[in-house]
Amino acid sequence: MLKDVSISAVAAGFLAVLVSYAGPLMIFFSAAQSAHASTEMIASWVWAISVGAAVSGIALSWWFKVPVVTAWSAPGTALLVSLFPGMSLRLAVGAYISAAAILFVIGVSGYFDKMIRLIPKGVASAMMAGILFQFGTGVFTSLRSAPELAFGMIAAYLVLKRLLPRYCLVLLLAIGVALAVGLEGASLDGVTLTLATPVFIEPEWTWRATLSLAIPLVLVSLTGQLLPGMAILRGAGYDTPARPLIAATSAVSVGVAFFGGITIVIAAITAALCTDRNAHENPGRRYIAGMASGVFFLVGGCFAGTIVLLFTALPTAFVAVLAGLALLGAIGSNLLAMASQPGHLDASIITFLATASGMTLLGLGSAFWGVAIGALAYLLLHKPWRLPAPAGPDHPGLTLRD
């Protein structure tokens, strides 16, 4: 394994964790504020989701030699904002455990693998391009709030991409931090090492909590995380079945739930950082990026309080620009994969636009609706239709093709 370690893969793993903490973790903090949780409880939550992502990511990446990046359910966390403080923490933990059990059954049944195979490749690539599109545009929308920082990081990216492509992202990270301190006045003086202490929460179950949190949590985890996450792995050329991945993350989810950790799932957006060629030119050595992300999650979990201080010190524009530039390769490869399937290009474009719109309907996000609308367009526009024919040898039946 040591011979496969590379700076680029480790950097990709670090960036995946950086984006996870800077983006989805902010939603987690918002939910914690809605629940009026104490500082110690919030640190316990961050410890739980970080350790859960670390254990599952390291184990699965090492076992399958595939860059499996895991994280907590970001769309699931958003559900908590509207449910707290009406729902107690004990009821939420009970719902976490119920959701993990349901996902485990779905995973081991193999039905999710069958669903993934039914999605046309162009539609799946279009969905991922649509999800990542907002991160690409975020690079340039950041120009309004921090033009010097954004332009500086863009210029540094272009130079480094030309001269040192393998180490581009790790050097960009260092330059970005320096620019944030020098141009935006970001101060790291208050960042100190603080160990987190897990807090055990006794679960409680009610039908109301199951229907209002557990079931929606399963739906948004499947459609908002697992579906695009597996599509990324497939698009990068990895044929690892979803069954063991979902089963493993669900089992870990049960353990971390007792300390406030929400469901652990296959990552979507951050997975693109570790499956892209920026992690390593050789796809067989990119699994180090998945393991590295797990190691950094483990460090982050142990120092959960420090993580909070660090990301509140850095400007939001820094994270937005860094994430967008890091995902340029993934955006380009998915757009190219979408365009390389001319047989159903119309359906793929519809999928891309619906997903990129960020629409939310009936509590389900744009990733789900993009695939659903795109699949419907594929069936109507590109799938051969066979009309029923009258009985008899003289009426062989009619076929309508696009």
Contacts in CASP RR format, 6 or more apart in sequence:
PFRMAT RR
TARGET T0000
AUTHOR 0000-0000-0000
METHOD contacts of the structure
MODEL  1
MLKDVSISAVAAGFLAVLVSYAGPLMIFFSAAQSAHASTEMIASWVWAIS
VGAAVSGIALSWWFKVPVVTAWSAPGTALLVSLFPGMSLRLAVGAYISAA
AILFVIGVSGYFDKMIRLIPKGVASAMMAGILFQFGTGVFTSLRSAPELA
FGMIAAYLVLKRLLPRYCLVLLLAIGVALAVGLEGASLDGVTLTLATPVF
IEPEWTWRATLSLAIPLVLVSLTGQLLPGMAILRGAGYDTPARPLIAATS
AVSVGVAFFGGITIVIAAITAALCTDRNAHENPGRRYIAGMASGVFFLVG
GCFAGTIVLLFTALPTAFVAVLAGLALLGAIGSNLLAMASQPGHLDASII
TFLATASGMTLLGLGSAFWGVAIGALAYLLLHKPWRLPAPAGPDHPGLTL
RD
1 62 0 8 1.000
1 288 0 8 1.000
4 284 0 8 1.000
4 285 0 8 1.000
4 287 0 8 1.000
4 288 0 8 1.000
5 288 0 8 1.000
6 166 0 8 1.000
6 280 0 8 1.000
6 285 0 8 1.000
6 288 0 8 1.000
7 166 0 8 1.000
7 167 0 8 1.000
7 170 0 8 1.000
8 166 0 8 1.000
8 167 0 8 1.000
8 169 0 8 1.000
8 170 0 8 1.000
8 278 0 8 1.000
8 279 0 8 1.000
8 280 0 8 1.000
9 274 0 8 1.000
9 279 0 8 1.000
9 280 0 8 1.000
9 285 0 8 1.000
9 286 0 8 1.000
9 288 0 8 1.000
9 289 0 8 1.000
9 290 0 8 1.000
9 292 0 8 1.000
10 170 0 8 1.000
10 288 0 8 1.000
10 289 0 8 1.000
10 292 0 8 1.000
11 167 0 8 1.000
11 169 0 8 1.000
11 170 0 8 1.000
11 173 0 8 1.000
12 169 0 8 1.000
12 273 0 8 1.000
12 274 0 8 1.000
12 276 0 8 1.000
12 278 0 8 1.000
12 279 0 8 1.000
12 286 0 8 1.000
12 289 0 8 1.000
12 292 0 8 1.000
12 293 0 8 1.000
13 69 0 8 1.000
13 273 0 8 1.000
13 274 0 8 1.000
13 279 0 8 1.000
13 289 0 8 1.000
13 290 0 8 1.000
13 292 0 8 1.000
13 293 0 8 1.000
13 294 0 8 1.000
13 296 0 8 1.000
14 170 0 8 1.000
14 173 0 8 1.000
14 292 0 8 1.000
14 293 0 8 1.000
14 296 0 8 1.000
15 169 0 8 1.000
15 173 0 8 1.000
15 273 0 8 1.000
15 322 0 8 1.000
15 323 0 8 1.000
15 326 0 8 1.000
16 69 0 8 1.000
16 267 0 8 1.000
16 270 0 8 1.000
16 271 0 8 1.000
16 273 0 8 1.000
16 274 0 8 1.000
16 289 0 8 1.000
16 290 0 8 1.000
16 293 0 8 1.000
17 270 0 8 1.000
17 293 0 8 1.000
17 294 0 8 1.000
17 296 0 8 1.000
17 297 0 8 1.000
17 300 0 8 1.000
18 173 0 8 1.000
18 319 0 8 1.000
18 322 0 8 1.000
19 269 0 8 1.000
19 270 0 8 1.000
19 273 0 8 1.000
19 319 0 8 1.000
19 322 0 8 1.000
19 323 0 8 1.000
19 326 0 8 1.000
20 53 0 8 1.000
20 71 0 8 1.000
20 267 0 8 1.000
20 270 0 8 1.000
20 297 0 8 1.000
21 300 0 8 1.000
21 307 0 8 1.000
21 311 0 8 1.000
22 311 0 8 1.000
22 314 0 8 1.000
22 316 0 8 1.000
22 319 0 8 1.000
22 323 0 8 1.000
23 74 0 8 1.000
23 319 0 8 1.000
24 71 0 8 1.000
24 72 0 8 1.000
24 74 0 8 1.000
24 77 0 8 1.000
25 46 0 8 1.000
25 307 0 8 1.000
25 311 0 8 1.000
26 311 0 8 1.000
27 74 0 8 1.000
27 77 0 8 1.000
27 78 0 8 1.000
27 81 0 8 1.000
28 45 0 8 1.000
28 46 0 8 1.000
28 49 0 8 1.000
28 72 0 8 1.000
28 77 0 8 1.000
28 262 0 8 1.000
29 42 0 8 1.000
29 308 0 8 1.000
30 81 0 8 1.000
31 77 0 8 1.000
31 78 0 8 1.000
31 80 0 8 1.000
31 81 0 8 1.000
31 84 0 8 1.000
32 41 0 8 1.000
32 42 0 8 1.000
32 45 0 8 1.000
34 80 0 8 1.000
34 81 0 8 1.000
34 82 0 8 1.000
34 84 0 8 1.000
34 85 0 8 1.000
35 80 0 8 1.000
35 84 0 8 1.000
35 85 0 8 1.000
35 89 0 8 1.000
35 92 0 8 1.000
36 84 0 8 1.000
36 85 0 8 1.000
37 45 0 8 1.000
37 89 0 8 1.000
40 197 0 8 1.000
40 199 0 8 1.000
41 89 0 8 1.000
41 199 0 8 1.000
41 260 0 8 1.000
42 308 0 8 1.000
43 196 0 8 1.000
43 197 0 8 1.000
43 304 0 8 1.000
43 305 0 8 1.000
43 308 0 8 1.000
44 196 0 8 1.000
44 197 0 8 1.000
44 198 0 8 1.000
44 199 0 8 1.000
44 259 0 8 1.000
44 260 0 8 1.000
44 304 0 8 1.000
45 259 0 8 1.000
45 260 0 8 1.000
45 261 0 8 1.000
46 196 0 8 1.000
46 300 0 8 1.000
46 301 0 8 1.000
46 304 0 8 1.000
46 305 0 8 1.000
46 307 0 8 1.000
46 308 0 8 1.000
47 196 0 8 1.000
47 197 0 8 1.000
47 198 0 8 1.000
47 259 0 8 1.000
47 301 0 8 1.000
47 302 0 8 1.000
47 304 0 8 1.000
48 198 0 8 1.000
48 256 0 8 1.000
48 257 0 8 1.000
48 259 0 8 1.000
48 260 0 8 1.000
48 261 0 8 1.000
49 71 0 8 1.000
49 72 0 8 1.000
49 256 0 8 1.000
49 261 0 8 1.000
49 262 0 8 1.000
49 264 0 8 1.000
50 297 0 8 1.000
50 298 0 8 1.000
50 300 0 8 1.000
50 301 0 8 1.000
50 304 0 8 1.000
50 307 0 8 1.000
51 256 0 8 1.000
51 297 0 8 1.000
51 298 0 8 1.000
51 301 0 8 1.000
52 70 0 8 1.000
52 252 0 8 1.000
52 253 0 8 1.000
52 256 0 8 1.000
52 261 0 8 1.000
52 264 0 8 1.000
52 297 0 8 1.000
53 70 0 8 1.000
53 71 0 8 1.000
53 72 0 8 1.000
53 264 0 8 1.000
53 267 0 8 1.000
53 293 0 8 1.000
53 294 0 8 1.000
53 297 0 8 1.000
54 294 0 8 1.000
54 295 0 8 1.000
54 297 0 8 1.000
54 298 0 8 1.000
54 301 0 8 1.000
55 252 0 8 1.000
55 298 0 8 1.000
56 68 0 8 1.000
56 70 0 8 1.000
56 248 0 8 1.000
56 249 0 8 1.000
56 252 0 8 1.000
56 264 0 8 1.000
57 68 0 8 1.000
57 69 0 8 1.000
57 70 0 8 1.000
57 290 0 8 1.000
57 291 0 8 1.000
57 293 0 8 1.000
57 294 0 8 1.000
57 297 0 8 1.000
58 290 0 8 1.000
58 291 0 8 1.000
58 294 0 8 1.000
58 295 0 8 1.000
58 298 0 8 1.000
59 248 0 8 1.000
60 66 0 8 1.000
60 68 0 8 1.000
60 70 0 8 1.000
60 244 0 8 1.000
60 245 0 8 1.000
60 248 0 8 1.000
60 249 0 8 1.000
61 67 0 8 1.000
61 68 0 8 1.000
61 69 0 8 1.000
61 287 0 8 1.000
61 288 0 8 1.000
61 289 0 8 1.000
61 290 0 8 1.000
61 291 0 8 1.000
61 294 0 8 1.000
62 287 0 8 1.000
62 291 0 8 1.000
64 240 0 8 1.000
64 244 0 8 1.000
64 287 0 8 1.000
65 284 0 8 1.000
65 287 0 8 1.000
66 233 0 8 1.000
66 238 0 8 1.000
66 240 0 8 1.000
66 286 0 8 1.000
66 287 0 8 1.000
67 236 0 8 1.000
67 238 0 8 1.000
67 271 0 8 1.000
67 274 0 8 1.000
67 275 0 8 1.000
67 279 0 8 1.000
67 286 0 8 1.000
67 287 0 8 1.000
67 288 0 8 1.000
67 289 0 8 1.000
67 290 0 8 1.000
68 233 0 8 1.000
68 240 0 8 1.000
68 245 0 8 1.000
68 266 0 8 1.000
68 271 0 8 1.000
68 287 0 8 1.000
68 290 0 8 1.000
69 266 0 8 1.000
69 267 0 8 1.000
69 270 0 8 1.000
69 271 0 8 1.000
69 273 0 8 1.000
69 274 0 8 1.000
69 289 0 8 1.000
69 290 0 8 1.000
69 293 0 8 1.000
70 249 0 8 1.000
70 264 0 8 1.000
70 265 0 8 1.000
70 266 0 8 1.000
70 267 0 8 1.000
70 294 0 8 1.000
71 225 0 8 1.000
71 264 0 8 1.000
71 265 0 8 1.000
71 267 0 8 1.000
71 270 0 8 1.000
72 261 0 8 1.000
72 262 0 8 1.000
72 263 0 8 1.000
72 264 0 8 1.000
72 265 0 8 1.000
73 217 0 8 1.000
73 220 0 8 1.000
73 221 0 8 1.000
73 225 0 8 1.000
73 262 0 8 1.000
73 263 0 8 1.000
73 264 0 8 1.000
73 265 0 8 1.000
74 225 0 8 1.000
75 220 0 8 1.000
75 221 0 8 1.000
75 224 0 8 1.000
75 225 0 8 1.000
75 365 0 8 1.000
76 216 0 8 1.000
76 217 0 8 1.000
76 220 0 8 1.000
76 221 0 8 1.000
76 262 0 8 1.000
76 263 0 8 1.000
77 262 0 8 1.000
78 220 0 8 1.000
79 213 0 8 1.000
79 216 0 8 1.000
79 217 0 8 1.000
79 220 0 8 1.000
80 92 0 8 1.000
80 213 0 8 1.000
80 262 0 8 1.000
83 92 0 8 1.000
83 212 0 8 1.000
83 213 0 8 1.000
84 92 0 8 1.000
87 209 0 8 1.000
87 212 0 8 1.000
87 213 0 8 1.000
88 204 0 8 1.000
89 201 0 8 1.000
89 260 0 8 1.000
90 201 0 8 1.000
90 202 0 8 1.000
90 203 0 8 1.000
90 204 0 8 1.000
91 204 0 8 1.000
91 205 0 8 1.000
91 206 0 8 1.000
91 209 0 8 1.000
91 213 0 8 1.000
92 209 0 8 1.000
92 213 0 8 1.000
92 260 0 8 1.000
93 201 0 8 1.000
93 202 0 8 1.000
93 203 0 8 1.000
93 204 0 8 1.000
93 257 0 8 1.000
93 258 0 8 1.000
93 260 0 8 1.000
94 203 0 8 1.000
94 204 0 8 1.000
94 205 0 8 1.000
94 209 0 8 1.000
94 214 0 8 1.000
94 257 0 8 1.000
95 205 0 8 1.000
95 209 0 8 1.000
95 210 0 8 1.000
95 212 0 8 1.000
95 213 0 8 1.000
95 214 0 8 1.000
95 217 0 8 1.000
96 203 0 8 1.000
96 214 0 8 1.000
96 217 0 8 1.000
96 253 0 8 1.000
96 257 0 8 1.000
96 260 0 8 1.000
96 261 0 8 1.000
96 262 0 8 1.000
96 263 0 8 1.000
97 203 0 8 1.000
97 253 0 8 1.000
97 254 0 8 1.000
97 257 0 8 1.000
98 205 0 8 1.000
98 210 0 8 1.000
98 214 0 8 1.000
99 213 0 8 1.000
99 214 0 8 1.000
99 215 0 8 1.000
99 217 0 8 1.000
99 218 0 8 1.000
99 221 0 8 1.000
99 253 0 8 1.000
99 263 0 8 1.000
100 250 0 8 1.000
100 251 0 8 1.000
100 253 0 8 1.000
100 254 0 8 1.000
100 257 0 8 1.000
100 263 0 8 1.000
101 250 0 8 1.000
101 254 0 8 1.000
102 214 0 8 1.000
102 215 0 8 1.000
102 218 0 8 1.000
103 218 0 8 1.000
103 221 0 8 1.000
103 222 0 8 1.000
103 246 0 8 1.000
103 249 0 8 1.000
103 250 0 8 1.000
103 253 0 8 1.000
103 263 0 8 1.000
103 265 0 8 1.000
104 246 0 8 1.000
104 247 0 8 1.000
104 250 0 8 1.000
104 251 0 8 1.000
106 112 0 8 1.000
106 218 0 8 1.000
106 222 0 8 1.000
106 246 0 8 1.000
107 242 0 8 1.000
107 243 0 8 1.000
107 246 0 8 1.000
107 247 0 8 1.000
107 250 0 8 1.000
108 243 0 8 1.000
108 246 0 8 1.000
108 247 0 8 1.000
110 241 0 8 1.000
110 242 0 8 1.000
110 243 0 8 1.000
112 222 0 8 1.000
112 226 0 8 1.000
112 230 0 8 1.000
112 242 0 8 1.000
112 243 0 8 1.000
112 246 0 8 1.000
113 241 0 8 1.000
113 242 0 8 1.000
113 243 0 8 1.000
116 227 0 8 1.000
116 230 0 8 1.000
116 231 0 8 1.000
116 234 0 8 1.000
116 242 0 8 1.000
118 375 0 8 1.000
119 231 0 8 1.000
119 371 0 8 1.000
119 375 0 8 1.000
120 341 0 8 1.000
120 344 0 8 1.000
120 347 0 8 1.000
120 348 0 8 1.000
120 375 0 8 1.000
120 378 0 8 1.000
121 234 0 8 1.000
121 235 0 8 1.000
121 337 0 8 1.000
121 341 0 8 1.000
122 337 0 8 1.000
122 338 0 8 1.000
122 340 0 8 1.000
122 341 0 8 1.000
122 344 0 8 1.000
122 347 0 8 1.000
122 348 0 8 1.000
122 351 0 8 1.000
123 344 0 8 1.000
123 347 0 8 1.000
123 348 0 8 1.000
123 351 0 8 1.000
123 371 0 8 1.000
123 374 0 8 1.000
123 375 0 8 1.000
123 378 0 8 1.000
124 231 0 8 1.000
124 234 0 8 1.000
124 235 0 8 1.000
124 371 0 8 1.000
125 231 0 8 1.000
125 235 0 8 1.000
125 334 0 8 1.000
125 335 0 8 1.000
125 337 0 8 1.000
125 338 0 8 1.000
125 341 0 8 1.000
125 348 0 8 1.000
126 334 0 8 1.000
126 338 0 8 1.000
126 348 0 8 1.000
126 349 0 8 1.000
126 351 0 8 1.000
126 352 0 8 1.000
126 355 0 8 1.000
126 374 0 8 1.000
127 227 0 8 1.000
127 228 0 8 1.000
127 231 0 8 1.000
127 351 0 8 1.000
127 352 0 8 1.000
127 355 0 8 1.000
127 367 0 8 1.000
127 370 0 8 1.000
127 371 0 8 1.000
128 228 0 8 1.000
128 231 0 8 1.000
128 232 0 8 1.000
128 235 0 8 1.000
128 272 0 8 1.000
128 330 0 8 1.000
128 334 0 8 1.000
129 331 0 8 1.000
129 332 0 8 1.000
129 334 0 8 1.000
129 335 0 8 1.000
129 338 0 8 1.000
129 352 0 8 1.000
129 355 0 8 1.000
129 356 0 8 1.000
130 334 0 8 1.000
130 352 0 8 1.000
130 355 0 8 1.000
130 356 0 8 1.000
130 366 0 8 1.000
131 228 0 8 1.000
131 268 0 8 1.000
131 269 0 8 1.000
131 355 0 8 1.000
131 356 0 8 1.000
131 366 0 8 1.000
131 367 0 8 1.000
132 269 0 8 1.000
132 272 0 8 1.000
132 327 0 8 1.000
132 330 0 8 1.000
132 331 0 8 1.000
132 334 0 8 1.000
133 331 0 8 1.000
133 352 0 8 1.000
133 355 0 8 1.000
133 356 0 8 1.000
134 356 0 8 1.000
134 358 0 8 1.000
135 269 0 8 1.000
135 320 0 8 1.000
135 323 0 8 1.000
135 324 0 8 1.000
135 327 0 8 1.000
135 331 0 8 1.000
136 324 0 8 1.000
136 327 0 8 1.000
136 328 0 8 1.000
136 331 0 8 1.000
138 320 0 8 1.000
138 321 0 8 1.000
138 324 0 8 1.000
139 150 0 8 1.000
139 154 0 8 1.000
139 320 0 8 1.000
139 321 0 8 1.000
139 324 0 8 1.000
139 325 0 8 1.000
140 150 0 8 1.000
141 320 0 8 1.000
142 149 0 8 1.000
142 150 0 8 1.000
142 317 0 8 1.000
142 320 0 8 1.000
142 321 0 8 1.000
143 150 0 8 1.000
143 151 0 8 1.000
145 315 0 8 1.000
145 316 0 8 1.000
145 317 0 8 1.000
146 183 0 8 1.000
146 184 0 8 1.000
146 315 0 8 1.000
146 317 0 8 1.000
146 318 0 8 1.000
148 179 0 8 1.000
148 183 0 8 1.000
149 176 0 8 1.000
149 179 0 8 1.000
149 180 0 8 1.000
149 183 0 8 1.000
149 184 0 8 1.000
149 315 0 8 1.000
149 317 0 8 1.000
149 318 0 8 1.000
149 321 0 8 1.000
150 317 0 8 1.000
150 321 0 8 1.000
152 179 0 8 1.000
153 172 0 8 1.000
153 175 0 8 1.000
153 176 0 8 1.000
153 179 0 8 1.000
153 318 0 8 1.000
153 321 0 8 1.000
153 322 0 8 1.000
153 325 0 8 1.000
154 321 0 8 1.000
154 325 0 8 1.000
156 171 0 8 1.000
156 172 0 8 1.000
156 175 0 8 1.000
156 176 0 8 1.000
157 168 0 8 1.000
157 172 0 8 1.000
157 325 0 8 1.000
160 167 0 8 1.000
160 168 0 8 1.000
160 171 0 8 1.000
160 172 0 8 1.000
161 168 0 8 1.000
164 171 0 8 1.000
165 278 0 8 1.000
168 278 0 8 1.000
169 278 0 8 1.000
169 325 0 8 1.000
169 326 0 8 1.000
172 322 0 8 1.000
172 325 0 8 1.000
172 326 0 8 1.000
173 322 0 8 1.000
176 318 0 8 1.000
176 322 0 8 1.000
177 186 0 8 1.000
177 314 0 8 1.000
177 318 0 8 1.000
179 318 0 8 1.000
180 186 0 8 1.000
180 314 0 8 1.000
180 315 0 8 1.000
180 318 0 8 1.000
181 187 0 8 1.000
181 188 0 8 1.000
184 315 0 8 1.000
184 317 0 8 1.000
184 318 0 8 1.000
186 313 0 8 1.000
186 314 0 8 1.000
186 315 0 8 1.000
186 318 0 8 1.000
187 313 0 8 1.000
188 310 0 8 1.000
188 313 0 8 1.000
190 309 0 8 1.000
190 313 0 8 1.000
191 306 0 8 1.000
191 309 0 8 1.000
191 310 0 8 1.000
191 313 0 8 1.000
192 306 0 8 1.000
192 309 0 8 1.000
193 303 0 8 1.000
193 306 0 8 1.000
194 303 0 8 1.000
194 304 0 8 1.000
194 305 0 8 1.000
194 306 0 8 1.000
194 309 0 8 1.000
195 302 0 8 1.000
195 303 0 8 1.000
196 301 0 8 1.000
196 302 0 8 1.000
196 303 0 8 1.000
196 304 0 8 1.000
196 305 0 8 1.000
198 259 0 8 1.000
199 259 0 8 1.000
199 260 0 8 1.000
200 258 0 8 1.000
200 259 0 8 1.000
201 258 0 8 1.000
201 259 0 8 1.000
201 260 0 8 1.000
203 257 0 8 1.000
203 258 0 8 1.000
216 363 0 8 1.000
217 262 0 8 1.000
217 263 0 8 1.000
219 364 0 8 1.000
220 363 0 8 1.000
220 364 0 8 1.000
220 365 0 8 1.000
221 263 0 8 1.000
221 265 0 8 1.000
223 364 0 8 1.000
223 365 0 8 1.000
223 367 0 8 1.000
223 368 0 8 1.000
223 371 0 8 1.000
224 268 0 8 1.000
224 365 0 8 1.000
224 367 0 8 1.000
224 368 0 8 1.000
225 265 0 8 1.000
225 266 0 8 1.000
225 267 0 8 1.000
225 268 0 8 1.000
226 242 0 8 1.000
226 246 0 8 1.000
226 265 0 8 1.000
226 266 0 8 1.000
227 367 0 8 1.000
227 368 0 8 1.000
227 371 0 8 1.000
228 268 0 8 1.000
228 269 0 8 1.000
228 367 0 8 1.000
229 266 0 8 1.000
229 267 0 8 1.000
229 268 0 8 1.000
229 271 0 8 1.000
230 242 0 8 1.000
230 245 0 8 1.000
230 266 0 8 1.000
232 268 0 8 1.000
232 271 0 8 1.000
232 272 0 8 1.000
232 275 0 8 1.000
232 330 0 8 1.000
233 240 0 8 1.000
233 266 0 8 1.000
233 271 0 8 1.000
233 275 0 8 1.000
235 275 0 8 1.000
235 334 0 8 1.000
235 337 0 8 1.000
236 275 0 8 1.000
236 276 0 8 1.000
236 283 0 8 1.000
236 286 0 8 1.000
237 283 0 8 1.000
238 275 0 8 1.000
238 283 0 8 1.000
242 266 0 8 1.000
245 266 0 8 1.000
246 266 0 8 1.000
249 263 0 8 1.000
249 264 0 8 1.000
249 265 0 8 1.000
249 266 0 8 1.000
250 263 0 8 1.000
250 264 0 8 1.000
252 264 0 8 1.000
253 261 0 8 1.000
253 262 0 8 1.000
253 263 0 8 1.000
253 264 0 8 1.000
256 264 0 8 1.000
257 263 0 8 1.000
268 367 0 8 1.000
269 327 0 8 1.000
270 293 0 8 1.000
272 327 0 8 1.000
272 330 0 8 1.000
273 279 0 8 1.000
273 289 0 8 1.000
273 326 0 8 1.000
273 327 0 8 1.000
273 330 0 8 1.000
274 286 0 8 1.000
274 289 0 8 1.000
274 290 0 8 1.000
274 293 0 8 1.000
275 286 0 8 1.000
275 289 0 8 1.000
275 330 0 8 1.000
276 329 0 8 1.000
276 330 0 8 1.000
276 333 0 8 1.000
277 329 0 8 1.000
278 326 0 8 1.000
278 329 0 8 1.000
279 286 0 8 1.000
279 288 0 8 1.000
279 289 0 8 1.000
280 286 0 8 1.000
280 288 0 8 1.000
280 289 0 8 1.000
300 306 0 8 1.000
300 307 0 8 1.000
301 307 0 8 1.000
311 319 0 8 1.000
338 345 0 8 1.000
338 348 0 8 1.000
338 349 0 8 1.000
338 352 0 8 1.000
339 345 0 8 1.000
339 348 0 8 1.000
341 348 0 8 1.000
343 382 0 8 1.000
344 378 0 8 1.000
344 381 0 8 1.000
344 382 0 8 1.000
346 377 0 8 1.000
346 381 0 8 1.000
346 382 0 8 1.000
347 374 0 8 1.000
347 375 0 8 1.000
347 377 0 8 1.000
347 378 0 8 1.000
347 381 0 8 1.000
347 382 0 8 1.000
348 374 0 8 1.000
350 370 0 8 1.000
350 373 0 8 1.000
350 374 0 8 1.000
350 377 0 8 1.000
351 370 0 8 1.000
351 371 0 8 1.000
351 373 0 8 1.000
351 374 0 8 1.000
351 377 0 8 1.000
354 366 0 8 1.000
354 369 0 8 1.000
354 370 0 8 1.000
354 373 0 8 1.000
354 374 0 8 1.000
355 366 0 8 1.000
355 367 0 8 1.000
355 369 0 8 1.000
355 370 0 8 1.000
355 371 0 8 1.000
356 366 0 8 1.000
357 366 0 8 1.000
358 365 0 8 1.000
358 366 0 8 1.000
359 365 0 8 1.000
359 366 0 8 1.000
359 369 0 8 1.000
360 366 0 8 1.000
361 369 0 8 1.000
381 402 0 8 1.000
382 402 0 8 1.000
384 399 0 8 1.000
384 400 0 8 1.000
384 401 0 8 1.000
384 402 0 8 1.000
385 399 0 8 1.000
385 400 0 8 1.000
385 401 0 8 1.000
386 397 0 8 1.000
386 398 0 8 1.000
386 399 0 8 1.000
386 400 0 8 1.000
387 397 0 8 1.000
387 398 0 8 1.000
387 399 0 8 1.000
387 400 0 8 1.000
388 397 0 8 1.000
389 395 0 8 1.000
389 396 0 8 1.000
389 397 0 8 1.000
389 398 0 8 1.000
END
